């Protein structure tokens, strides 16, 4: 009797794995650190053991990543994000593009959920906008430098003119004294 | 006098050359950059599709069921359950417990439960938890309900 009961328990446990869903995403985490309003794209690979539809959905939170899914509750998305919201096939490469809209750091998760809705894997996204000076900023700095140089040059020319005039005046006076 | 004017013009011209160069000295750099990825890291889980909780009387609890989840990726994962409709009259009170006794025997509701599965040393690592349904809080069940179903999504995240 004991053997029969333990046999039933083992079979019932094994039965759970007969109809199991497997979802896989690689890489597991992506870091975006471009400038604000600059778009970057990354390719991720999504695999599943069945040929069912997978739905993709993103959620966001401020600052650092967390293990608590409920903390990803920002209503306004801090980034512009594009990806295919529904995919099918056992293996597919998906392009995910992100454009940061705000200066702060944000953490996101793209949830990839099975059609049967029993399994989901989360692709972690870290957005850390870069604060590097843009090329335009450098240009304006150079232009400012040029203006300073121009003013300095004008000053030098004026000084040269004054010195020349002074020298002429002195030589004229000397000539007059001699005569 | 004329020579001086020519000399001054030449000096001015020479002085303006560096300015002209400075104006055009903005070099435009272009590069195609891909975001930093950890390409070798893969998150992968295997979750059972179906669990039958049996027959539960109004006001009582179902049996406890042992549910296995596999970590078939190569990173430590945190698994969190998500109920399709947290306000469902029947399924609003599922409970979770990592172990039935000992340090990990604390009982959690669906919104506060999560468990960790370390990365497997071989191809996959299996971890289990206990799950049951409590109908103690369910009200106004006037007639028998047969085959009532709800989706529970087990979400796997890379552990941070």
Boltz contact constraints between the chains, C-beta under 6 A:
constraints:
  - contact:
      token1: [A, 16]
      token2: [B, 48]
      max_distance: 6.0
  - contact:
      token1: [A, 19]
      token2: [B, 49]
      max_distance: 6.0
  - contact:
      token1: [A, 20]
      token2: [B, 46]
      max_distance: 6.0
  - contact:
      token1: [A, 20]
      token2: [B, 48]
      max_distance: 6.0
  - contact:
      token1: [A, 21]
      token2: [B, 47]
      max_distance: 6.0
  - contact:
      token1: [A, 21]
      token2: [B, 49]
      max_distance: 6.0
  - contact:
      token1: [A, 22]
      token2: [B, 46]
      max_distance: 6.0
  - contact:
      token1: [A, 24]
      token2: [B, 42]
      max_distance: 6.0
  - contact:
      token1: [A, 24]
      token2: [B, 44]
      max_distance: 6.0
  - contact:
      token1: [A, 25]
      token2: [B, 43]
      max_distance: 6.0
  - contact:
      token1: [A, 26]
      token2: [B, 42]
      max_distance: 6.0
  - contact:
      token1: [A, 27]
      token2: [B, 37]
      max_distance: 6.0
  - contact:
      token1: [A, 27]
      token2: [B, 38]
      max_distance: 6.0
  - contact:
      token1: [A, 27]
      token2: [B, 39]
      max_distance: 6.0
  - contact:
      token1: [A, 27]
      token2: [B, 41]
      max_distance: 6.0
  - contact:
      token1: [A, 28]
      token2: [B, 41]
      max_distance: 6.0
  - contact:
      token1: [A, 28]
      token2: [B, 43]
      max_distance: 6.0
  - contact:
      token1: [A, 28]
      token2: [B, 75]
      max_distance: 6.0
  - contact:
      token1: [A, 28]
      token2: [B, 158]
      max_distance: 6.0
  - contact:
      token1: [A, 29]
      token2: [B, 38]
      max_distance: 6.0
  - contact:
      token1: [A, 29]
      token2: [B, 158]
      max_distance: 6.0
  - contact:
      token1: [A, 30]
      token2: [B, 35]
      max_distance: 6.0
  - contact:
      token1: [A, 30]
      token2: [B, 37]
      max_distance: 6.0
  - contact:
      token1: [A, 31]
      token2: [B, 36]
      max_distance: 6.0
  - contact:
      token1: [A, 32]
      token2: [B, 35]
      max_distance: 6.0
  - contact:
      token1: [A, 40]
      token2: [B, 35]
      max_distance: 6.0
  - contact:
      token1: [A, 42]
      token2: [B, 35]
      max_distance: 6.0
  - contact:
      token1: [A, 65]
      token2: [B, 160]
      max_distance: 6.0
  - contact:
      token1: [A, 67]
      token2: [B, 78]
      max_distance: 6.0
  - contact:
      token1: [A, 67]
      token2: [B, 160]
      max_distance: 6.0
  - contact:
      token1: [A, 69]
      token2: [B, 80]
      max_distance: 6.0
  - contact:
      token1: [A, 69]
      token2: [B, 155]
      max_distance: 6.0
  - contact:
      token1: [A, 116]
      token2: [B, 49]
      max_distance: 6.0
  - contact:
      token1: [A, 117]
      token2: [B, 151]
      max_distance: 6.0
  - contact:
      token1: [A, 117]
      token2: [B, 153]
      max_distance: 6.0
  - contact:
      token1: [A, 118]
      token2: [B, 47]
      max_distance: 6.0
  - contact:
      token1: [A, 118]
      token2: [B, 49]
      max_distance: 6.0
  - contact:
      token1: [A, 119]
      token2: [B, 47]
      max_distance: 6.0
  - contact:
      token1: [A, 119]
      token2: [B, 154]
      max_distance: 6.0
  - contact:
      token1: [A, 120]
      token2: [B, 153]
      max_distance: 6.0
  - contact:
      token1: [A, 120]
      token2: [B, 155]
      max_distance: 6.0
  - contact:
      token1: [A, 121]
      token2: [B, 43]
      max_distance: 6.0
  - contact:
      token1: [A, 121]
      token2: [B, 156]
      max_distance: 6.0
  - contact:
      token1: [A, 122]
      token2: [B, 155]
      max_distance: 6.0
  - contact:
      token1: [A, 122]
      token2: [B, 157]
      max_distance: 6.0
  - contact:
      token1: [A, 124]
      token2: [B, 158]
      max_distance: 6.0
  - contact:
      token1: [A, 139]
      token2: [B, 26]
      max_distance: 6.0
  - contact:
      token1: [A, 142]
      token2: [B, 22]
      max_distance: 6.0
  - contact:
      token1: [A, 146]
      token2: [B, 19]
      max_distance: 6.0
  - contact:
      token1: [A, 146]
      token2: [B, 22]
      max_distance: 6.0
  - contact:
      token1: [A, 146]
      token2: [B, 23]
      max_distance: 6.0
  - contact:
      token1: [A, 149]
      token2: [B, 19]
      max_distance: 6.0
  - contact:
      token1: [A, 150]
      token2: [B, 19]
      max_distance: 6.0
  - contact:
      token1: [A, 153]
      token2: [B, 15]
      max_distance: 6.0
